[in-house]
């Protein structure tokens, strides 16, 4: 049976052994390559290892997947232990890894301490947002202070500052997003993230507002990778899409077994999945 979890021919793939000296530089360089960084987001080691084996140049985490897989809610600062534990095992991968820190899991100094801990584990980047657990936007000065604190503590760590102006449907979201990403870039953010932005006009305005790479969340009903690339987007995240798709696949397969329908989707075998946990040098 042909391998399902096999290395793909993916443009821009940089599948090589990660070292402490190059992981930061490699991850930053992916934001300035000929094509945007297409970033899949994993929720455990198996999903991340499968994505790396498929040839993706870097892997991020999804806070929704990490939290809900542990029986905890997203965006409530509830999954700190799970986030750190996952970072520790994902750092074994040969590709750069970036970790979603929600709103930072604490004040700016605490977030800087956490970022330094993750960098010491081997993590190349972090994502920090300005949305609050109550569904409102925080004062932009808070994330500015957090960005400054992290960059002072770990200068080479890639800090992606996220504004939830569109995600939380803030009044005048484009104006709010531009004001905030400019503030975060000025504070030292290496990139800025504007999830839930949809129209080409808005995306182009955001890209033109800052000199740092702009990250957009891929929305299947609205975006194409080539379309976002043409607008100047430098990083395209999949967010919780893969986690939600995996849940759909679980239910689809379980229901097929229950109803006697044929399972047509190719599913990796036991040994193939088990091999994901093998030492990298011994993998097939």
C-alpha positions, -999 to +999 in steps of 0.1 A: +000+000+000+014+034-010+024+057+019-002+083+028+021+103+051+049+108+027+071+136+017+055+158-010+071+180-036+061+213-021+075+245-035+097+264-010+102+233+013+132+236+036+133+201+051+166+200+069+179+194+104+171+224+126+199+237+148+200+263+175+220+286+153+197+287+123+161+281+134+153+317+140+169+328+108+153+301+088+118+309+101+123+346+094+136+339+059+104+320+051+085+353+054+106+369+028+108+341+002+095+342-034+062+326-022+042+332+010+048+309+039+019+285+039+016+276+076-005+246+087-014+245+124-012+214+144-027+204+178-004+175+188+028+158+179+012+134+154-005+161+134+026+183+134+049+154+124+026+143+096+026+179+082+064+181+084+067+148+067+043+160+039+069+188+032+055+219+048+084+243+055+072+252+090+044+243+114+024+264+139+000+254+166-037+261+169-048+273+203-083+260+197-070+225+189-045+225+218-071+237+243-102+217+232-081+185+228-074+189+265-110+195+274-104+232+279-118+263+262-098+284+237-089+321+243-093+318+281-057+313+291-066+278+303-042+256+283-008+270+294+006+237+306-006+219+274+010+247+253+044+243+269+043+205+269+034+205+232+061+230+224+086+207+240+078+177+218+073+198+186+108+213+190+121+178+180+109+184+144+135+195+118+113+223+106+108+256+124+078+257+148+058+287+160+035+286+190+001+303+195+002+320+229-034+334+228-031+368+246+002+358+262-008+339+293+000+368+316+013+403+318+042+415+295+069+403+318+053+369+323+048+365+285+085+374+279+095+347+305+073+322+286+087+332+253+122+328+265+114+293+279+099+283+245+129+296+226+152+276+249+132+245+240+138+252+203+107+271+192+113+297+164+083+320+168+052+329+188+019+344+180+003+369+205-032+385+201-050+415+214-084+398+218-096+394+254-116+365+269-147+386+272-147+391+234-134+427+234-101+442+222-075+450+247-058+484+249-032+483+221-006+495+245-008+462+263+003+442+233+028+469+224+044+464+258+043+426+254+060+428+221+087+451+234+092+428+265+095+396+244+119+412+218+141+426+246+143+392+262+146+370+231+156+393+202+158+366+175+124+350+183+098+358+155+070+377+172+038+377+152+014+403+167-023+396+160-051+420+160-087+407+163-103+438+149-120+418+122-123+385+142-143+403+169-162+425+145-149+457+160-165+490+148-147+502+117-125+471+117-102+482+088-092+514+105-089+497+139-067+469+124-044+493+106-039+515+137-031+485+158-008+466+134+012+499+129+015+502+166+027+466+170+052+469+142+066+500+157+070+482+190+092+456+173+069+429+160+085+408+132+051+403+115+014+411+120-016+389+118-052+400+108-075+370+109-110+371+095-101+398+069-119+388+037-120+414+009-091+420-015-094+458-009-091+454+029-062+430+026-043+452+002-048+482+025-034+462+055-004+450+035+003+486+024+000+500+059+031+483+074+067+473+064+066+439+081+052+407+067+014+404+069-003+372+079-038+363+069-060+334+080-070+312+051-108+311+047-118+283+022-149+301+009-131+334+003-094+329-004-069+312-026-032+309-019-024+325-053-049+353-047-034+362-013+001+360-027-008+385-054-020+409-027+013+408-010+004+386+019+036+369+032+022+343+056-010+323+052-022+304+083-046+276+084-056+282+120-080+257+134-091+245+100-072+212+100-083+204+136-119+210+126-114+190+094-100+161+115-130+161+137-152+160+106-132+130+093-136+112+126-173+115+124-175+107+087-155+075+092-174+064+124-207+070+107-196+050+076-187+021+099-221+024+116-241+026+084-221+001+064-210+026+038-177+022+020-147+041+035-132+056+004-107+080+020-071+068+021-061+062+057-025+057+069-017+024+084-007+016+120+030+013+113+031+044+092+015+065+120+037+048+146+068+057+126+060+094+131+072+090+167+105+073+157+138+092+160+141+114+129+173+097+117+156+064+116+124+074+098+116+057+065 
